Amino acid sequence: RGERGRGGMRFLLALVALLVPAALAAATPADLDRLLAADRAFAAAAANRKLPEALSAMFADDVAMISGGSPTHIRGRTAAAAKLAERNAEAAAEWAPAGGGISNDGSHGYTYGGMTVRAPGKPDAVLKYLSYWVKGRDGWRVAAYARRGHPEPKLPVAAPPVIGRAKHDDDAAATLKAAEQAFSDRAQQVGLRAAFAEYGRPDSINIGAAPDIAVGSQAISEGVAGPESTSAVSWNADEVKVAPGGDMGLTIGLIRFNGTPPPNAPEAIPFFTIWARPQAGDPWRYVAE
């Protein structure tokens, strides 16, 4: 009877595993706290390092970094450190995350916040940063990184955290790439402002040209473009990274002008966008860029 009971229990557990909805696969605020702690730990270690070494220490081998003025992504930790050293070889950096998000399995996430760069003989530079992280054998490492400054910066404002609550069973990489393409296609139909409003969320953030971090798709849309019903640019994802649960991912690509670029404008502008669909049934929506 004991063996039959144990066999029946194993059968019941297997049946429950099949019937439990994917929506019950969920991260917790504690998972995000661990990612934020990793960001803070790299920031603490930066106190004894120059900026290029401090930042590149947290970069993955295949990191994609956006650097002001470069028409392409800076690829790889070594190249990123060299690029940072061009203007910041003797500078020091202090930073702190303001917020972020985490995938349902706790292996992908993002952080954003404020940074101060101090270089000998120069005024302090205050910037915003955005990092997309992937957890591997060596712990958390940054797969994509960007910084933006402003002449009149403000302290970063945190959005509600994005925490994965569901596992998605479709071809997440394909659907994410399609979502990025649909975002661009929609901009051609209704304009950039309307497309940014449609494809974001109330908890989306943008570290763009504003003095602070824009929170919410409506605020983001009003900061990226005017009310024009057409778009001067289009884009697509050349590369995607997706969390195993299919609820969070990263798109990397180039923005190109429709037609001849304006005078002094680059032929292409590198971008990366962080997307999420935290709940079961959610569509892909951008959450950080």
Residue, then its C-alpha position, 0 to 999 in steps of 0.5 A: r500500500g505504501e508503494r502504491g501511495r507513493g506512486g499515486m502521489r508522484f502521478l498527482l504531482a506530475l498532473v498538477a505540474l501539467l495543469v498549473p498555468a504558466a502565469l504562476a511562474a513569477a519573480t518577486p521584488a527580492d529577485l529585483d533587489r538582488l540585481l540592484a544590489a549587484d549594480r550597487a556593488f559594481a558602483a562601490a568597487a568603482a571608488n578605487r578605479k578609473l571610469p573605463e575599468a570601473l564600467s567595463a568590469m561589469f560588462a559582458d564579453d559581448v556587450a553592446m554599448i551606445s557611445g555619443g557620436s558613434p554611428t554603430h554600437i561599440r561591441g565587446r568589453t575591450a572595445a567598450a573600455a577603449k572607447l570610454a578611455e578616449r575621453n575618460a581615461e583619468a575620470a572617476a564615476e559614481w552611480a546609483p540605480a533608481g529602479g529596474g525590472i526582472s524577468n520571471d526566472g530572475s536571469h535577465g533584468y535592467t537597471y537605470g539611475g544617475m551617474t556623476v563623472r569627475a575628471p581632473g580640470k573639468p566640471d562634474a558631469v551628471l548623467k543618466y544610465l541604462s543597463y540590461w543585465v544577464k545572469g551567467r556563470d560569473g554572476w550578473r553582467v551588462a549586455a547593453y549599456a547607454r548613458r545620456g547627459h543634460p546641461e540641467p540634469k535632475l535627480p532620476v525618478a523611479a518608475p514602478p518595478v517591472i517584475g515578471r509574473a508569467k512564462h510564455d511558451d511561444d517563440a519569444a525571440a521571433t515575436l519580440k523581433a516582430a514587435e520591434q518591426a511593428f513599432s517602426d511600422r506603426a510610426q510610419q502610419v501615425g507618427l513617432r509620438a503616437a507610436f511611442a504612446e501606443y507601444g509603451r506602458p505606464d511603467s516604461i522609462n526613457i533616459g533620452a534628451a530630457p533633464d530627468i528620466a521620463v516615466g510612462s509612455q505618455a510622457i515619453s511620447e511627448g519628449v521624443a517627437g512632435p505631433e506629426s502624423t508621419s515619421a522621418v525615421s524607421w528601424n528594426a531589430d538586428e539582434v535580440k536577447v530574450a529571457p528563458g521565460g520569454d517575458m523580458g528581452l532586448t532588441i539591438g539595431l539601427i535607426r535610419f532616416n527615411g530618405t536623405p539624412p539632414p545636414n550633419a546627421p549620421e546615416a544611422i543611429p544605434f539603439f537598444t530597447i528593453w521589452a517586457r510582457p510581465q503577465a500572461g497574455d500581455p503583448w510585448r511593450y517597451v519598458a526602457e530605452 
